[in-house]
Amino acid sequence: MSKVVSQESSPRVADSVAEVRAAVHTARQSGLKIGFVPTMGALHVGHVSLIEQARAECGYVIVSIFVNPTQFGPNEDFNRYPRPREMDLRICGDAGADLVFYPSVETMYPAGHRTFVEVGGLSDILEGAIRPGHFRGVATVVTKLFNIVQADRAYFGQKDYQQQTLIRVMTRELDLPTEVITCETIRDPDGLALSSRNAYLSPAERQSGLSLSRALRLADQRVASGDRDVAQIQSAMRQEMEQTSGLKLDYAVIVHHESLTPLSEAEPTMVALVAARVGTTRLIDNMILRLPSNTKS
Ligand code: PAF
């Protein structure tokens, strides 16, 4: 059954797979393209930009809100992850979503669930090395959501660079019929990439968190000016982050933009990935780096 929320801008809410499938069937019969934005809720301007892009490109827009337990480690923030249901529904409505899929854990993982999706190689490096099992949970839930929604296009933020890379590979290798669209990272004016977890940061922690975007800008400036010494640029990024008080560096690397493997020498397009802990909050960020086209090796 659909639930109706009082605000005018609130979209239709579905909590069952059958209801989503029926809505998609009806939209398709009307000739509409289906756009899909998978989220864990606690929506911010970054999510709004994904929903708006889906709205601009597709006739029927579905947002899922599901705090996925299988992508959280035992000591991570699954229980304290924010779940502002009414506010999220309002944001979805205002941004133009037609339907919000808001399943329970039992709907997504009925008792006895035992099928998981692993993306070899990409799941256990970088974020995956620090958060074992995280990407198995992401790949599993996104496969399930893609199968339920069967969207034409699904929208993800570049901020979770490794996640969008893994989802692209998985979608291609499992022949899932959805096009993965990656949308630019939205930042606060001070440079901090928007994340639902920023809500955990105290003002002082937030200041420390700005070191991530500073390190990325530094790498970008060096590469844009023709510096090809990847090792030196990485060590400058690390130095920037290590000298920031209150911040514990996890990694600051420049890697291949598709395989995410380390680079021994500069390539025309690369990606810088950074991750750190500030207090109890983990922050990640990234930037695509492009060598100027006239640079010689
Ligand atoms: O990026 C997120 O919010 C989540 O990892 C996703 C893709 C919705 C899967 O739970």
py3Dmol code that shows the C-alpha trace and the ligand (Angstrom):
import py3Dmol

protein = """\
ATOM      1  CA  MET A   1       0.000   0.000   0.000  1.00  0.00           C
ATOM      2  CA  SER A   2       1.186   3.542  -0.735  1.00  0.00           C
ATOM      3  CA  LYS A   3       1.478   5.811   2.260  1.00  0.00           C
ATOM      4  CA  VAL A   4       0.457   9.427   1.941  1.00  0.00           C
ATOM      5  CA  VAL A   5       2.465  12.042   3.821  1.00  0.00           C
ATOM      6  CA  SER A   6       0.753  15.343   4.541  1.00  0.00           C
ATOM      7  CA  GLN A   7       3.115  17.826   2.795  1.00  0.00           C
ATOM      8  CA  GLU A   8       2.044  18.735  -0.715  1.00  0.00           C
ATOM      9  CA  SER A   9       5.457  18.053  -2.202  1.00  0.00           C
ATOM     10  CA  SER A  10       5.704  14.556  -0.725  1.00  0.00           C
ATOM     11  CA  PRO A  11       5.997  11.851  -3.348  1.00  0.00           C
ATOM     12  CA  ARG A  12       4.335   8.458  -3.294  1.00  0.00           C
ATOM     13  CA  VAL A  13       6.104   6.032  -0.941  1.00  0.00           C
ATOM     14  CA  ALA A  14       6.397   2.303  -1.617  1.00  0.00           C
ATOM     15  CA  ASP A  15       7.674  -0.187   0.911  1.00  0.00           C
ATOM     16  CA  SER A  16       7.280  -3.374  -1.116  1.00  0.00           C
ATOM     17  CA  VAL A  17       9.036  -4.731  -4.198  1.00  0.00           C
ATOM     18  CA  ALA A  18       5.678  -5.508  -5.831  1.00  0.00           C
ATOM     19  CA  GLU A  19       4.550  -1.908  -5.513  1.00  0.00           C
ATOM     20  CA  VAL A  20       7.725  -0.552  -7.110  1.00  0.00           C
ATOM     21  CA  ARG A  21       7.430  -3.044  -9.968  1.00  0.00           C
ATOM     22  CA  ALA A  22       3.788  -2.095 -10.565  1.00  0.00           C
ATOM     23  CA  ALA A  23       4.645   1.633 -10.623  1.00  0.00           C
ATOM     24  CA  VAL A  24       7.515   1.020 -13.056  1.00  0.00           C
ATOM     25  CA  HIS A  25       5.263  -1.103 -15.273  1.00  0.00           C
ATOM     26  CA  THR A  26       2.664   1.683 -15.432  1.00  0.00           C
ATOM     27  CA  ALA A  27       5.303   4.350 -16.155  1.00  0.00           C
ATOM     28  CA  ARG A  28       6.791   2.228 -18.939  1.00  0.00           C
ATOM     29  CA  GLN A  29       3.359   1.665 -20.470  1.00  0.00           C
ATOM     30  CA  SER A  30       3.086   5.456 -20.691  1.00  0.00           C
ATOM     31  CA  GLY A  31       6.397   5.491 -22.574  1.00  0.00           C
ATOM     32  CA  LEU A  32       8.392   7.071 -19.742  1.00  0.00           C
ATOM     33  CA  LYS A  33      12.119   6.518 -19.118  1.00  0.00           C
ATOM     34  CA  ILE A  34      12.896   5.438 -15.550  1.00  0.00           C
ATOM     35  CA  GLY A  35      15.567   7.349 -13.601  1.00  0.00           C
ATOM     36  CA  PHE A  36      16.795   5.900 -10.303  1.00  0.00           C
ATOM     37  CA  VAL A  37      18.720   7.474  -7.402  1.00  0.00           C
ATOM     38  CA  PRO A  38      19.755   4.927  -4.750  1.00  0.00           C
ATOM     39  CA  THR A  39      20.482   6.538  -1.352  1.00  0.00           C
ATOM     40  CA  MET A  40      20.742   5.775   2.344  1.00  0.00           C
ATOM     41  CA  GLY A  41      18.718   8.879   3.222  1.00  0.00           C
ATOM     42  CA  ALA A  42      19.914  11.806   5.384  1.00  0.00           C
ATOM     43  CA  LEU A  43      19.631  13.639   2.086  1.00  0.00           C
ATOM     44  CA  HIS A  44      21.651  16.772   1.350  1.00  0.00           C
ATOM     45  CA  VAL A  45      22.204  19.101  -1.581  1.00  0.00           C
ATOM     46  CA  GLY A  46      24.418  16.487  -3.258  1.00  0.00           C
ATOM     47  CA  HIS A  47      21.513  14.015  -3.344  1.00  0.00           C
ATOM     48  CA  VAL A  48      19.180  16.782  -4.518  1.00  0.00           C
ATOM     49  CA  SER A  49      21.435  17.416  -7.499  1.00  0.00           C
ATOM     50  CA  LEU A  50      21.270  13.691  -8.410  1.00  0.00           C
ATOM     51  CA  ILE A  51      17.458  13.670  -8.179  1.00  0.00           C
ATOM     52  CA  GLU A  52      17.253  16.880 -10.219  1.00  0.00           C
ATOM     53  CA  GLN A  53      19.492  15.434 -12.921  1.00  0.00           C
ATOM     54  CA  ALA A  54      17.335  12.287 -13.026  1.00  0.00           C
ATOM     55  CA  ARG A  55      14.242  14.532 -13.224  1.00  0.00           C
ATOM     56  CA  ALA A  56      15.742  16.486 -16.144  1.00  0.00           C
ATOM     57  CA  GLU A  57      16.624  13.339 -18.086  1.00  0.00           C
ATOM     58  CA  CYS A  58      13.847  10.842 -17.255  1.00  0.00           C
ATOM     59  CA  GLY A  59      10.057  10.855 -17.260  1.00  0.00           C
ATOM     60  CA  TYR A  60       9.655   8.873 -14.022  1.00  0.00           C
ATOM     61  CA  VAL A  61      12.052   9.251 -11.089  1.00  0.00           C
ATOM     62  CA  ILE A  62      12.462   6.760  -8.253  1.00  0.00           C
ATOM     63  CA  VAL A  63      14.611   7.377  -5.159  1.00  0.00           C
ATOM     64  CA  SER A  64      15.400   4.527  -2.780  1.00  0.00           C
ATOM     65  CA  ILE A  65      16.113   5.228   0.880  1.00  0.00           C
ATOM     66  CA  PHE A  66      17.601   2.240   2.663  1.00  0.00           C
ATOM     67  CA  VAL A  67      20.315   2.212   5.318  1.00  0.00           C
ATOM     68  CA  ASN A  68      21.908  -1.005   4.119  1.00  0.00           C
ATOM     69  CA  PRO A  69      23.171  -3.084   7.077  1.00  0.00           C
ATOM     70  CA  THR A  70      25.412  -5.341   4.956  1.00  0.00           C
ATOM     71  CA  GLN A  71      27.732  -2.471   3.995  1.00  0.00           C
ATOM     72  CA  PHE A  72      28.502  -1.482   7.611  1.00  0.00           C
ATOM     73  CA  GLY A  73      31.214  -3.233   9.636  1.00  0.00           C
ATOM     74  CA  PRO A  74      30.454  -4.413  13.194  1.00  0.00           C
ATOM     75  CA  ASN A  75      32.081  -1.313  14.736  1.00  0.00           C
ATOM     76  CA  GLU A  76      30.705   1.202  12.238  1.00  0.00           C
ATOM     77  CA  ASP A  77      27.853   3.691  12.523  1.00  0.00           C
ATOM     78  CA  PHE A  78      24.872   1.601  11.308  1.00  0.00           C
ATOM     79  CA  ASN A  79      22.847   2.267  14.473  1.00  0.00           C
ATOM     80  CA  ARG A  80      23.604   5.973  14.723  1.00  0.00           C
ATOM     81  CA  TYR A  81      23.317   6.659  10.958  1.00  0.00           C
ATOM     82  CA  PRO A  82      20.725   9.493  10.684  1.00  0.00           C
ATOM     83  CA  ARG A  83      17.231   8.485   9.497  1.00  0.00           C
ATOM     84  CA  PRO A  84      15.167  11.722   9.190  1.00  0.00           C
ATOM     85  CA  ARG A  85      12.286  10.053   7.297  1.00  0.00           C
ATOM     86  CA  GLU A  86       9.810  12.943   6.978  1.00  0.00           C
ATOM     87  CA  MET A  87      12.463  15.464   6.003  1.00  0.00           C
ATOM     88  CA  ASP A  88      13.928  13.071   3.435  1.00  0.00           C
ATOM     89  CA  LEU A  89      10.504  12.478   1.866  1.00  0.00           C
ATOM     90  CA  ARG A  90       9.942  16.220   1.631  1.00  0.00           C
ATOM     91  CA  ILE A  91      13.355  16.714  -0.004  1.00  0.00           C
ATOM     92  CA  CYS A  92      12.584  13.946  -2.535  1.00  0.00           C
ATOM     93  CA  GLY A  93       9.262  15.577  -3.369  1.00  0.00           C
ATOM     94  CA  ASP A  94      10.730  19.048  -3.721  1.00  0.00           C
ATOM     95  CA  ALA A  95      13.510  17.728  -5.987  1.00  0.00           C
ATOM     96  CA  GLY A  96      10.949  16.081  -8.265  1.00  0.00           C
ATOM     97  CA  ALA A  97      10.904  12.367  -7.329  1.00  0.00           C
ATOM     98  CA  ASP A  98       7.741  10.502  -8.354  1.00  0.00           C
ATOM     99  CA  LEU A  99       8.224   7.506  -6.063  1.00  0.00           C
ATOM    100  CA  VAL A 100      10.341   6.777  -2.995  1.00  0.00           C
ATOM    101  CA  PHE A 101      11.165   3.129  -2.309  1.00  0.00           C
ATOM    102  CA  TYR A 102      11.548   2.900   1.481  1.00  0.00           C
ATOM    103  CA  PRO A 103      11.955  -0.806   2.234  1.00  0.00           C
ATOM    104  CA  SER A 104      12.511  -2.421   5.629  1.00  0.00           C
ATOM    105  CA  VAL A 105      15.566  -4.575   6.332  1.00  0.00           C
ATOM    106  CA  GLU A 106      13.257  -7.640   6.214  1.00  0.00           C
ATOM    107  CA  THR A 107      12.041  -6.685   2.723  1.00  0.00           C
ATOM    108  CA  MET A 108      15.576  -6.397   1.367  1.00  0.00           C
ATOM    109  CA  TYR A 109      17.053  -9.268   3.371  1.00  0.00           C
ATOM    110  CA  PRO A 110      14.369 -11.788   4.347  1.00  0.00           C
ATOM    111  CA  ALA A 111      15.499 -14.246   7.055  1.00  0.00           C
ATOM    112  CA  GLY A 112      17.978 -16.735   5.617  1.00  0.00           C
ATOM    113  CA  HIS A 113      19.279 -14.402   2.878  1.00  0.00           C
ATOM    114  CA  ARG A 114      22.618 -15.835   1.725  1.00  0.00           C
ATOM    115  CA  THR A 115      23.375 -14.517  -1.774  1.00  0.00           C
ATOM    116  CA  PHE A 116      26.046 -11.836  -2.091  1.00  0.00           C
ATOM    117  CA  VAL A 117      27.794 -10.086  -4.981  1.00  0.00           C
ATOM    118  CA  GLU A 118      31.594  -9.637  -4.966  1.00  0.00           C
ATOM    119  CA  VAL A 119      33.490  -7.533  -7.489  1.00  0.00           C
ATOM    120  CA  GLY A 120      36.969  -9.103  -7.644  1.00  0.00           C
ATOM    121  CA  GLY A 121      39.957  -6.789  -7.193  1.00  0.00           C
ATOM    122  CA  LEU A 122      38.037  -3.561  -6.652  1.00  0.00           C
ATOM    123  CA  SER A 123      36.342  -4.698  -3.413  1.00  0.00           C
ATOM    124  CA  ASP A 124      39.390  -5.138  -1.266  1.00  0.00           C
ATOM    125  CA  ILE A 125      41.653  -2.190  -2.105  1.00  0.00           C
ATOM    126  CA  LEU A 126      41.578   1.371  -0.669  1.00  0.00           C
ATOM    127  CA  GLU A 127      38.178   1.756   1.080  1.00  0.00           C
ATOM    128  CA  GLY A 128      37.683  -2.007   0.838  1.00  0.00           C
ATOM    129  CA  ALA A 129      40.985  -2.687   2.635  1.00  0.00           C
ATOM    130  CA  ILE A 130      39.980  -0.405   5.502  1.00  0.00           C
ATOM    131  CA  ARG A 131      36.314  -1.478   5.562  1.00  0.00           C
ATOM    132  CA  PRO A 132      36.340  -5.261   4.908  1.00  0.00           C
ATOM    133  CA  GLY A 133      32.999  -6.452   3.522  1.00  0.00           C
ATOM    134  CA  HIS A 134      31.790  -2.905   2.766  1.00  0.00           C
ATOM    135  CA  PHE A 135      31.780  -3.263  -1.018  1.00  0.00           C
ATOM    136  CA  ARG A 136      30.267  -6.745  -0.886  1.00  0.00           C
ATOM    137  CA  GLY A 137      27.325  -5.101   0.899  1.00  0.00           C
ATOM    138  CA  VAL A 138      27.187  -2.216  -1.590  1.00  0.00           C
ATOM    139  CA  ALA A 139      27.394  -4.525  -4.640  1.00  0.00           C
ATOM    140  CA  THR A 140      24.720  -6.825  -3.220  1.00  0.00           C
ATOM    141  CA  VAL A 141      22.215  -4.118  -2.355  1.00  0.00           C
ATOM    142  CA  VAL A 142      22.751  -2.191  -5.607  1.00  0.00           C
ATOM    143  CA  THR A 143      22.272  -5.388  -7.649  1.00  0.00           C
ATOM    144  CA  LYS A 144      19.042  -6.072  -5.764  1.00  0.00           C
ATOM    145  CA  LEU A 145      17.833  -2.481  -6.184  1.00  0.00           C
ATOM    146  CA  PHE A 146      18.725  -2.483  -9.895  1.00  0.00           C
ATOM    147  CA  ASN A 147      16.773  -5.727 -10.339  1.00  0.00           C
ATOM    148  CA  ILE A 148      13.774  -4.360  -8.474  1.00  0.00           C
ATOM    149  CA  VAL A 149      13.649  -0.987 -10.238  1.00  0.00           C
ATOM    150  CA  GLN A 150      14.977  -1.987 -13.718  1.00  0.00           C
ATOM    151  CA  ALA A 151      15.738   1.678 -14.397  1.00  0.00           C
ATOM    152  CA  ASP A 152      17.074   3.054 -17.665  1.00  0.00           C
ATOM    153  CA  ARG A 153      19.544   5.241 -15.776  1.00  0.00           C
ATOM    154  CA  ALA A 154      20.891   5.282 -12.224  1.00  0.00           C
ATOM    155  CA  TYR A 155      22.659   8.297 -10.729  1.00  0.00           C
ATOM    156  CA  PHE A 156      25.601   8.218  -8.300  1.00  0.00           C
ATOM    157  CA  GLY A 157      27.872  10.919  -6.890  1.00  0.00           C
ATOM    158  CA  GLN A 158      31.538  11.113  -7.875  1.00  0.00           C
ATOM    159  CA  LYS A 159      32.323  11.673  -4.197  1.00  0.00           C
ATOM    160  CA  ASP A 160      32.196   7.897  -3.654  1.00  0.00           C
ATOM    161  CA  TYR A 161      34.613   7.326  -6.525  1.00  0.00           C
ATOM    162  CA  GLN A 162      35.518   3.727  -5.752  1.00  0.00           C
ATOM    163  CA  GLN A 163      31.841   2.874  -5.256  1.00  0.00           C
ATOM    164  CA  GLN A 164      30.810   4.281  -8.641  1.00  0.00           C
ATOM    165  CA  THR A 165      33.745   2.503 -10.326  1.00  0.00           C
ATOM    166  CA  LEU A 166      32.754  -0.809  -8.762  1.00  0.00           C
ATOM    167  CA  ILE A 167      29.067  -0.336  -9.656  1.00  0.00           C
ATOM    168  CA  ARG A 168      29.983   0.438 -13.281  1.00  0.00           C
ATOM    169  CA  VAL A 169      32.110  -2.714 -13.543  1.00  0.00           C
ATOM    170  CA  MET A 170      29.486  -4.863 -11.811  1.00  0.00           C
ATOM    171  CA  THR A 171      26.670  -3.514 -13.993  1.00  0.00           C
ATOM    172  CA  ARG A 172      28.635  -4.260 -17.139  1.00  0.00           C
ATOM    173  CA  GLU A 173      29.808  -7.714 -16.064  1.00  0.00           C
ATOM    174  CA  LEU A 174      26.382  -8.833 -14.798  1.00  0.00           C
ATOM    175  CA  ASP A 175      24.646  -7.396 -17.915  1.00  0.00           C
ATOM    176  CA  LEU A 176      22.324  -5.294 -15.780  1.00  0.00           C
ATOM    177  CA  PRO A 177      20.176  -3.190 -18.125  1.00  0.00           C
ATOM    178  CA  THR A 178      20.789   0.153 -16.368  1.00  0.00           C
ATOM    179  CA  GLU A 179      23.139   2.923 -17.472  1.00  0.00           C
ATOM    180  CA  VAL A 180      25.286   4.208 -14.605  1.00  0.00           C
ATOM    181  CA  ILE A 181      25.623   8.008 -14.565  1.00  0.00           C
ATOM    182  CA  THR A 182      28.217   9.652 -12.347  1.00  0.00           C
ATOM    183  CA  CYS A 183      27.473  13.216 -11.230  1.00  0.00           C
ATOM    184  CA  GLU A 184      29.985  15.764  -9.969  1.00  0.00           C
ATOM    185  CA  THR A 185      30.720  16.127  -6.259  1.00  0.00           C
ATOM    186  CA  ILE A 186      28.876  18.979  -4.594  1.00  0.00           C
ATOM    187  CA  ARG A 187      30.962  20.958  -2.088  1.00  0.00           C
ATOM    188  CA  ASP A 188      30.287  23.517   0.604  1.00  0.00           C
ATOM    189  CA  PRO A 189      31.814  26.938  -0.230  1.00  0.00           C
ATOM    190  CA  ASP A 190      34.821  26.094   2.004  1.00  0.00           C
ATOM    191  CA  GLY A 191      35.576  23.033  -0.166  1.00  0.00           C
ATOM    192  CA  LEU A 192      34.263  20.240   2.093  1.00  0.00           C
ATOM    193  CA  ALA A 193      32.561  17.584  -0.054  1.00  0.00           C
ATOM    194  CA  LEU A 194      28.953  17.096   1.022  1.00  0.00           C
ATOM    195  CA  SER A 195      28.308  13.858   2.915  1.00  0.00           C
ATOM    196  CA  SER A 196      25.574  12.687   5.272  1.00  0.00           C
ATOM    197  CA  ARG A 197      28.379  11.967   7.758  1.00  0.00           C
ATOM    198  CA  ASN A 198      29.423  15.658   7.890  1.00  0.00           C
ATOM    199  CA  ALA A 199      26.551  16.025  10.378  1.00  0.00           C
ATOM    200  CA  TYR A 200      28.736  14.199  12.939  1.00  0.00           C
ATOM    201  CA  LEU A 201      31.534  16.823  12.763  1.00  0.00           C
ATOM    202  CA  SER A 202      32.067  19.460  15.459  1.00  0.00           C
ATOM    203  CA  PRO A 203      33.146  22.917  14.144  1.00  0.00           C
ATOM    204  CA  ALA A 204      36.798  22.104  14.998  1.00  0.00           C
ATOM    205  CA  GLU A 205      36.593  18.701  13.292  1.00  0.00           C
ATOM    206  CA  ARG A 206      35.088  20.340  10.250  1.00  0.00           C
ATOM    207  CA  GLN A 207      38.107  22.654  10.035  1.00  0.00           C
ATOM    208  CA  SER A 208      40.415  19.610  10.156  1.00  0.00           C
ATOM    209  CA  GLY A 209      38.293  17.947   7.459  1.00  0.00           C
ATOM    210  CA  LEU A 210      39.086  20.768   5.027  1.00  0.00           C
ATOM    211  CA  SER A 211      42.580  19.293   4.716  1.00  0.00           C
ATOM    212  CA  LEU A 212      41.194  16.620   2.339  1.00  0.00           C
ATOM    213  CA  SER A 213      40.061  19.102  -0.307  1.00  0.00           C
ATOM    214  CA  ARG A 214      43.244  21.173   0.245  1.00  0.00           C
ATOM    215  CA  ALA A 215      45.377  18.092  -0.514  1.00  0.00           C
ATOM    216  CA  LEU A 216      43.342  17.417  -3.666  1.00  0.00           C
ATOM    217  CA  ARG A 217      43.615  21.011  -4.893  1.00  0.00           C
ATOM    218  CA  LEU A 218      47.345  20.900  -4.302  1.00  0.00           C
ATOM    219  CA  ALA A 219      47.622  17.740  -6.463  1.00  0.00           C
ATOM    220  CA  ASP A 220      45.392  19.294  -9.116  1.00  0.00           C
ATOM    221  CA  GLN A 221      47.494  22.463  -9.283  1.00  0.00           C
ATOM    222  CA  ARG A 222      50.741  20.501  -9.590  1.00  0.00           C
ATOM    223  CA  VAL A 223      49.400  18.215 -12.324  1.00  0.00           C
ATOM    224  CA  ALA A 224      47.776  21.131 -14.169  1.00  0.00           C
ATOM    225  CA  SER A 225      51.124  22.911 -14.186  1.00  0.00           C
ATOM    226  CA  GLY A 226      52.724  19.867 -15.870  1.00  0.00           C
ATOM    227  CA  ASP A 227      54.297  18.108 -12.843  1.00  0.00           C
ATOM    228  CA  ARG A 228      54.464  14.397 -13.740  1.00  0.00           C
ATOM    229  CA  ASP A 229      56.116  13.097 -10.583  1.00  0.00           C
ATOM    230  CA  VAL A 230      53.278  11.034  -9.102  1.00  0.00           C
ATOM    231  CA  ALA A 231      55.307   9.894  -6.077  1.00  0.00           C
ATOM    232  CA  GLN A 232      56.282  13.465  -5.164  1.00  0.00           C
ATOM    233  CA  ILE A 233      52.748  14.755  -5.565  1.00  0.00           C
ATOM    234  CA  GLN A 234      51.398  11.933  -3.393  1.00  0.00           C
ATOM    235  CA  SER A 235      53.905  12.715  -0.681  1.00  0.00           C
ATOM    236  CA  ALA A 236      52.938  16.423  -0.799  1.00  0.00           C
ATOM    237  CA  MET A 237      49.283  15.410  -0.365  1.00  0.00           C
ATOM    238  CA  ARG A 238      50.173  13.184   2.603  1.00  0.00           C
ATOM    239  CA  GLN A 239      52.265  15.932   4.159  1.00  0.00           C
ATOM    240  CA  GLU A 240      49.352  18.371   3.910  1.00  0.00           C
ATOM    241  CA  MET A 241      47.046  15.911   5.642  1.00  0.00           C
ATOM    242  CA  GLU A 242      49.534  14.609   8.232  1.00  0.00           C
ATOM    243  CA  GLN A 243      50.320  18.125   9.427  1.00  0.00           C
ATOM    244  CA  THR A 244      46.623  18.816  10.110  1.00  0.00           C
ATOM    245  CA  SER A 245      45.809  18.460  13.780  1.00  0.00           C
ATOM    246  CA  GLY A 246      42.878  16.232  14.707  1.00  0.00           C
ATOM    247  CA  LEU A 247      43.108  14.280  11.451  1.00  0.00           C
ATOM    248  CA  LYS A 248      44.378  10.729  11.009  1.00  0.00           C
ATOM    249  CA  LEU A 249      45.378   9.913   7.444  1.00  0.00           C
ATOM    250  CA  ASP A 250      44.181   6.609   5.972  1.00  0.00           C
ATOM    251  CA  TYR A 251      45.453   7.139   2.429  1.00  0.00           C
ATOM    252  CA  ALA A 252      46.298   9.818  -0.136  1.00  0.00           C
ATOM    253  CA  VAL A 253      47.054   8.264  -3.510  1.00  0.00           C
ATOM    254  CA  ILE A 254      47.021   8.965  -7.223  1.00  0.00           C
ATOM    255  CA  VAL A 255      45.768   5.931  -9.170  1.00  0.00           C
ATOM    256  CA  HIS A 256      44.505   4.832 -12.571  1.00  0.00           C
ATOM    257  CA  HIS A 257      41.069   6.395 -13.054  1.00  0.00           C
ATOM    258  CA  GLU A 258      39.377   3.081 -14.007  1.00  0.00           C
ATOM    259  CA  SER A 259      41.323   0.215 -12.448  1.00  0.00           C
ATOM    260  CA  LEU A 260      42.269   2.255  -9.336  1.00  0.00           C
ATOM    261  CA  THR A 261      45.702   0.605  -9.429  1.00  0.00           C
ATOM    262  CA  PRO A 262      48.867   2.527  -8.410  1.00  0.00           C
ATOM    263  CA  LEU A 263      50.719   4.430 -11.138  1.00  0.00           C
ATOM    264  CA  SER A 264      54.460   4.356 -11.611  1.00  0.00           C
ATOM    265  CA  GLU A 265      54.249   7.245 -14.044  1.00  0.00           C
ATOM    266  CA  ALA A 266      51.746   9.975 -14.852  1.00  0.00           C
ATOM    267  CA  GLU A 267      48.905   9.300 -17.298  1.00  0.00           C
ATOM    268  CA  PRO A 268      46.798  11.875 -19.150  1.00  0.00           C
ATOM    269  CA  THR A 269      43.864  11.195 -16.791  1.00  0.00           C
ATOM    270  CA  MET A 270      44.338  10.027 -13.199  1.00  0.00           C
ATOM    271  CA  VAL A 271      42.354  10.225  -9.990  1.00  0.00           C
ATOM    272  CA  ALA A 272      43.558  11.397  -6.578  1.00  0.00           C
ATOM    273  CA  LEU A 273      41.784   9.623  -3.705  1.00  0.00           C
ATOM    274  CA  VAL A 274      42.030  10.673  -0.061  1.00  0.00           C
ATOM    275  CA  ALA A 275      40.575   9.254   3.142  1.00  0.00           C
ATOM    276  CA  ALA A 276      41.041  10.179   6.783  1.00  0.00           C
ATOM    277  CA  ARG A 277      39.454   9.968  10.185  1.00  0.00           C
ATOM    278  CA  VAL A 278      38.480  13.107  12.032  1.00  0.00           C
ATOM    279  CA  GLY A 279      37.430  12.161  15.548  1.00  0.00           C
ATOM    280  CA  THR A 280      35.136   9.174  15.031  1.00  0.00           C
ATOM    281  CA  THR A 281      34.079  10.255  11.523  1.00  0.00           C
ATOM    282  CA  ARG A 282      35.622   8.903   8.330  1.00  0.00           C
ATOM    283  CA  LEU A 283      35.854  11.317   5.425  1.00  0.00           C
ATOM    284  CA  ILE A 284      36.701  10.505   1.801  1.00  0.00           C
ATOM    285  CA  ASP A 285      37.138  12.720  -1.227  1.00  0.00           C
ATOM    286  CA  ASN A 286      38.682  12.610  -4.704  1.00  0.00           C
ATOM    287  CA  MET A 287      39.550  14.654  -7.755  1.00  0.00           C
ATOM    288  CA  ILE A 288      40.154  13.735 -11.394  1.00  0.00           C
ATOM    289  CA  LEU A 289      43.595  14.998 -12.463  1.00  0.00           C
ATOM    290  CA  ARG A 290      44.362  15.794 -16.088  1.00  0.00           C
ATOM    291  CA  LEU A 291      47.813  16.468 -17.452  1.00  0.00           C
ATOM    292  CA  PRO A 292      47.891  19.495 -19.751  1.00  0.00           C
ATOM    293  CA  SER A 293      47.715  18.167 -23.310  1.00  0.00           C
ATOM    294  CA  ASN A 294      51.087  19.674 -24.332  1.00  0.00           C
ATOM    295  CA  THR A 295      53.043  17.874 -21.529  1.00  0.00           C
ATOM    296  CA  LYS A 296      55.904  15.686 -22.822  1.00  0.00           C
ATOM    297  CA  SER A 297      57.258  12.670 -20.916  1.00  0.00           C
TER     298      SER A 297
END
"""
ligand_1 = """\
10
PAF
O 26.146 5.735 -1.627
C 25.216 5.287 -0.919
O 24.407 6.016 -0.375
C 25.105 3.776 -0.735
O 26.352 3.162 -0.668
C 24.206 3.097 -1.788
C 24.797 3.220 -3.179
C 22.824 3.715 -1.764
C 24.080 1.606 -1.466
O 23.535 1.400 -0.200
"""
view = py3Dmol.view(width=600, height=400)
view.addModel(protein, "pdb")
view.setStyle({"model": 0}, {"cartoon": {"style": "trace"}})
view.addModel(ligand_1, "xyz")
view.setStyle({"model": 1}, {"stick": {}})
view.zoomTo()
view.show()
